[in-house]
C-alpha cells in the first residue's frame, strides 16, 4: 500500500521522472508546509493541523541533507497515509529494527518516493550505473538507504561499492 501511494504521489506531483525527487516541493504542491526547526528534538514531526489549520512537517536542519530529505519524505508519508499526528521521529525510528507498523510503512513510502523502483531499474539497466555511491548521489540519498533499497528490489550486493542485478 505504501509503495503504491508513493507511486500515485509521484505521478500526480512529480511526473517528469527526474531525480533526485524533491519531497519539499511535492509537499508544497499538496498544501503541506515544510519548515526547518533547529530546536526539534528528533529528526522530524508531522502535525495535520500545524500552522493555521494546514498540515505541517518540521525537520531538523542540523542533520545531513540526505537525512533531511528522507525525513521530509517519511513525514509526508504520515500525511498521505492518514496516520495522524506523529511524535517526533528519532534516528532509531528510521532503522529497520524499529517495529511500529506506521513507522515501517512511512519508511517504505519514503524509500519509494525518493528511490522509485522504475527509475532505479532504468539507472541500472539502461544507464548501467553499478556503483553504490554513484547511485546514492544520483538519487540524493545515503549509501545505507540505497543499499537497503537495492536489496529490497532484489539486487545482490557483493561488496560495498557495487552490486549485480
Secondary structure, 3 states (H helix, E strand, C coil): CHHHHHHHHHHHHCCCCCCCCCHHHHHHHCCCEEEECCCCCCCEEEEEEEECCEEEEEECCCCCHHHHHHHHHHHHHHHHCCCCCEEEECHHHHCCCCCCHHHHHHHHHHHHHHCCHHHHHHHHHCCCCCEHHHHHHHHCCCHHHHHHHHHHCCCEEEECCEEEC
